[in-house]
Amino acid sequence: MQAQEGRLFSPLAFTKSYAMGAAAILTVTVVPVLMGYFIRGKITPEQKNPANRILHFLHTPVLSLAMRFRNITLLIALLLLGSSYYPLSNIGSEFMPPLDEGDILYMPSTFPGISITKAKELLQQTDKILKTFPEVQHVFGKVGRAESATDAAPLSMMETTVSLKPREQWPDPDKTTQQLMHEMDKAIQFPGVANAWTMPIKTRIDMLSTGIKTPIGIKVSGPDLNVLQDISLQIELAMKSLPETLSAYGDRAVGGYYLDFDINRVAAARYGLTVGDVQDVVQSAIGGMNITETVEGLERYPVNLRYPRELRDNLESLQRVLIPTPTGSQIPLALVSTLNLRRGPPVIKSKNARPNAWIYVDISSSDIGGFVHKAKQVLAEKVSIPAGYTITWSGQFEYMQRAAERLKIVIPITFLIIFFLLYLTFGNITEPMIVMLTVPFGLIGGIWIVYLYGFNLSVAVYVGFIALAGTAAETGVMVLNFIDIEIAKLRQQKQQLLSAPEISNAVATATALRVRPVAITAISTMIGLVPIMLSSGTGADVTQRIAAPVLGGMVTVLLLSLLVFPVIYSLVLQFQEQRKRPEVT
């Protein structure tokens, strides 16, 4: 894996690999020595172990029925496998589960052209509303860009970091952060303001990677900014028609307001002025100019000089701004320039050397894949894309597509490696193929528990399924090894081909010998995952989605290994014996 998912899951993969490697080394070196020291005296036979007797009491009659009615057993197994289609078809998809960082980032967008005064007023109003929530510790909002090229934020994009109190201080500690976001969203509804709620760290990473601050972004590329604005407005309206959409905002590619000073060179020359002279007055008197800086201890602040607001807050006042001439007289700005209000691009975004317009879409559902599937259908019906213009889906959906392409390679390679290791263990193709049946049957419980918990398919869930595949194969190997040992022992005793009843009895006997190890392996794995499923707080959303497939899958793997495997392998062994009979005769 790479990028975000690689950085998140690589430590997990390395830790588990090192732990498994160390455990394997200790198993063949230290454990036998310790057994020689501590396992002494009178050892209770396995048959008298209470846990073993209970397991045999439960397993033996069920296995007898399964071996007696093998066709029905296989049919039930296939029906269970087919039943997983319903939850699988109703599970959504996302890139990564929502990671609760403990704080909230509120990033509303307004129409371009908003004044500094109005932006400041809007920021104060939203901050006051957010501070009224009892779960909020403090609020810090920002509007405008910082003195850095890495944060070229216009006045139309605000940022408010909402620090939350510890969960035990909330009036309702069981309330989730997502529920709190929905309540805040309902409380802040201003005309012309598109809300976006997310997490601080996640948003910074997303904006550095794709520029999109919302879960889903749509990037429209084309040559003409006016056409791009029309398309983005159409897409915005189309997205708002979907019930899952919380907010949608399309870039106004040419929606900015500009006050242009068209200098009349001839008129300025009559007064002995150059264009630079007029621009210097516009820059210093209206825009402001740093003339010095003040030193306050270790801090330094620039001193900016310009006209007071009442002398520059309307066209009439600006036209009366005085310009000194070489003769010593002062003339109004209107005599040497014309002031015009024009519309133009507030910012020009580009990708692959083509101008872009972006649409930010915030959704109430975490099923990003399902939403994009519906959104594509709506766009095809309601939005006409001219020739020469293209649409690209971005945001977390872009990550999800990249991760899906990567998993299409990783998962088959993982299964091939498992199959190759099994082939080296058994020395034939048949038994590895039977063991690999644990993978689809393990998916049954994994898919159902993911569906019942309301999780979406994500990279974390796929990691859980990959871990389940290895554990399931290990369980299947334990059963088949003992069946092979029992069959080999029986063949050595008889020195002739085995009959069908003999094979069935040998398979049942070998499976019974493996009941306790298989059950303990599965149950101990599930018990170890229960605390993860019951945990809460930061990181629990990710770990639960990893643990859930393994927890549910081990249930079906346990049933498969102890009931279905013996049936399948007994049929395979009988078929192999029948093929040997003509050779013997």
Disulfide bonds with the S-S distance in Angstrom:
none
